[in-house]
Amino acid sequence: MWHLMLSVALAADAPAEPTLDAEAAVTVPIVVDCKVPAEILVDKVKLGELHYPGKAEFRVPPGAHQVRIYVAGNPTDLPIDAVEGSTIHVLAGKTGVTTTTTSAAPGATADQIELSVRVVGVPAVQIRLDDGRQVIQSGPDTVLTLAPGQHRLSIRSADGTAIWSNGILEVHGKGVLQLSEGRMPEVSGGATFHSGT
């Protein structure tokens, strides 16, 4: 009898089980846009494998993480810092694997959309966007602010003599445009490229 009374008394003093609220969990999206087949790992855990070009989205808790992308069996490690309120974009293509982080910019309107342009594999590339020309150097991303909609785009050698690609860039949200010598541009996020039009 004493045993029964002791267990009832202990049960009454036991702390309540914590309740988990799915709405309260804070996560940061990682959007992986693969232009080639790829295997995706975050913090040494395989999250997905794309056998065909496509997009995958995963959510991680805020903080430092290690993203590893295998393209053609070759790993590329990308350290990322997942910050609440941001979106991490990973672009995996024939020219390599890169990442960028975007966040909702305060005061941004639909009249202005940021497009990050990066050059890989060559020192510089000339782009002709609508009626303007710009030489973009390899290194940190160059951010262009564009109106939503379609823009004529030509990708050329730095001196403008060799045309690598012509087409229409359609912008409807923040995105990344990755350029490399002699290749079609690789686009991720809120933009698409239609060649030859």
Summary of the structure (lengths in Angstrom):
residues: 197
radius of gyration: 23.3
end to end distance: 87.5
largest distance: 95.8
contacts: 536
relative contact order: 0.14
helix: 8%
strand: 60%
